[in-house]
Amino acid sequence: EQRVDSGSRFAAITRGYGCPKPLIAAVNGVALGGGFEIALACDIVIAADTARFGLPEPRVGLIAGAGGIHRLSRQIPLKQAMGMLLTGRMVPAEEGYRLGFVNEVVPAAELMQAAQRWASEILECSPLLVQLTKESAHHGLGLPVDEAMARDWDERIPRLLASQDYIEGPKAFSERRKPV
């Protein structure tokens, strides 16, 4: 059960939601405020070329309280984040890609196909390693690299070494076949 302060389930993935699986946002249209905060909470963002993003809350006397402020300022350079945050400016998908919070921009008609392609590429990987990689990346944010790596050796690498994936991956590589 995820923690939600007001009893509302709005945008549950933005607060107290620890999903070990990759989350892919496919954005077609306008993602403002809460919609953009949901996209920022995802691991991968695919946008239609017509999509637009922004946190207009300051323009209407609100705050981007579902994590938008903190996620945007961690995902793109601070000066660019502050420019968007302090003005409530909306940016097109291509600019989101250049700034770094969008992974790929595609024609609107190809949006779901592109999201499916990303999901398929992830599915070709070891499920355990995808989970451990996501966990490591999130838990290591803000830590010195040496400390983040030490935590991997203490917390994640033992889980890898005890798995069948650790046996199957190298074996399949040596046998020149896809791992099962």
N, C-alpha and C positions, 0 to 999 in steps of 0.2 A: 504494500500500500504506500503510495507516494504521499509526501507531506504537502498539503495545500492549506495556506493560512486562513482564507476566508470561507472555506467550505466549498468554494467554486472549483470546478474541474477545468476551467478555461486554461488552455495552454499548459496542461499538466507536464509536458516534457520540458518546460522551461524552469521548473522548480522541484528540487528533491527527487529527480527521476534519474536513476542510474541504470540505463539500458546497456547491457554488454554487447548488444548487436549493433551493427552500423545503421545509422538513420540517414536516409537520403530524402532531401526536399526537392520536389519538382515544382518550380514556381512559374505559373502562367498567369500573368496579370499584375495587379498591384499588391505588394506586400508591405503594408505600412503598419507601424505600431506593433501590435501583438502578432500580426502575420509575419513581420520581419523578425521578431524575437523568436518565433517558432523556427524559422529557417536558420537563424544563427545558432540555435540549440542543436541543429542536425550536424552530422559529420561531413556530409557532402551536399552541396547546393547546385542543382542544375536549373538553369533559367531559360525561359523562352526569350527570344530576342526582343520581345515587346514588354517584358517584365520590368517593373520599377520597384525600388526599395527605399525605405526611409523610416525614421523615427520622428514623426511630427509632434510628439507630445509637448515640447516646450512652446510650440505655437498656440496650444490650447490650454495651457496651465496644468499640464500633467507631467509625470515622469515615466520613463520607459522602465517600469518596475518589474518586468518579467525577465530581467537579465540583459536586455538590449544594450544598455550602457556598458556593462562590464564585458559582455562577449564581443561587441564590436571593437572596443578599445584593445582587446587581446588578439583579435583576428586580423586587424589591418594596422598600418602605422598610426601612431597616436595623433599626429597633427591632422591626418585625413579623418580619423574617427571624430576628433573634436570638432572639425568643420561640419560634419554631418550632425553630430549630437547637439551642438549649440545653436544651429540654425534650423534644424528640422528639415533640411534639404532632402529632396527625393533624388535618387540617382538611377539612371537606366542600367539594364543588365550588363552591358558592355563595360560601363564604368565599375560596376560591382566586381566584374572579372578582373579588371586592371588593378583595383584596390586589393583584391584577394579574398573576398568573402563569397565569391561565386567560383565554382570549379570549372563550369563549362556553360557556354551560351549556344543555344541551338534555335533553329526556326521553330515557331510554336507547334507546327504540325509534327515535329520530331521529338518533342519534349519527353513523352513517356517512353519512347523507344530509347532515348539516350539514358534515362534513369534506369531502365531495364538493363542496358548494356553495362552500366556501372555496377549494378547489383550482380550481374552474371560474372563480371571480372572478380568481384569479391568472393563469390561462391566457388571460384576455382581455387581459392586459398584454403588453408587449414582453418576450420571454424575456431579451433582453440587459439591458433596464432592470431587470427583477426581479433578475437576477444582480448587476448593478452596485450596485443599492440595498442588497441584503443584504450584499455585500462592504463597501460604504461604512459601513453601520451598525455592522458588527462591528469593522472596522478603526479606526473613529473613537471607539469606547468608550474612555474615559479620557483622550482628547486634548482640549485646548482646542478650541472650535468653529472658530476661525480656522485652526488647524493641520489639523484634520480636513478642512475645506473646501479648503485649499491642496493637500492630498494628493489630493482628488477631482480638482482641476484638473490635477494632475500625472499621476495614474495612471488615473483612470476616464473623465473627460470626453473625452480624446483617443480612447479606445476607442469611446465613443458617437459622436463626430463622424465617425469612419471607418466607421460602420455603415450598412447599408441602413435600419435602424429609424429613424435620424435623418432620413432622407429620407421614408420611408413614413408615419410618424406625423403630422407636420405636413401632409403632402399630403392624407392621408385626412381630417384635421380640416377643412381648407379646402374639401374636396369633400363634406363632411358625410356621410361613410361610415365604416364600421369599417375600421381598418387591417388589412392582410394581413400 
